[in-house]
Amino acid sequence: MDDSCFLFCYANHEMKIIGFTMQSFKNLPDGYALIREIDAFKNKHDFTRINLYAFIVFGAMMLMLIKTPFEIPHLTDTWFDMVLFSILISIAILIYMVLHEVVHGIFIYLTSGEKPSFGIKLPYAFAASPVYFDKRSYIVIALAPIVLFGIMLCWFNIIVPTEWFWFVYILQIINLSGSMGDVYVFGIVLRLPSDTLAYDTGTQMQFYSKKV
Ligand SMILES: [Zn+2]
């Protein structure tokens, strides 16, 4: 890759953003051994933690609903409005869930050059790729949706008319609480050795390092 490239560039399965290089490998390089595994289905500890964090974030944000300077005028004045609000918010949540995975997928593609695959294993939806990502790219892939949508929804919350405040706020609750799996993975990867490679099949993540 061209060394003069600084802000953003991409070549040969290597992405560079603001001086940071991100790499991925099709095969596990020699000398690497499995050091950690996360499996939300097989491992009760991972599953409980992820759902506990999601519940805490969800609960904390719902508390805001109790005492607030913002009313929900007009959107829920009548039964018709309420039904309409429910339908609209359900559609918006579904669209959010798809876009969340698409953002993971875009970053998988940018860092590896590989087309991501998408799937659903209730209660999780996922984007995955049979590639070994270095620590930095894996963190970017994991946190991209919560950060991007977090900032975007915050901005929407400021610019939309007051009556739409809660509509956007509910989407933010879904964004933050629904991304706790990503945040949980980030917390674990952060503490792993710097040479860690991550292999993610969607609901199961394996981490390899030479420093065992
Ligand atoms: Zn995610």
Boltz pocket constraint, residues with backbone or C-beta under 6 A from the ligand:
constraints:
  - pocket:
      binder: B
      contacts: [[A, 100], [A, 104], [A, 125], [A, 142], [A, 145], [A, 178], [A, 179], [A, 182]]
      max_distance: 6.0
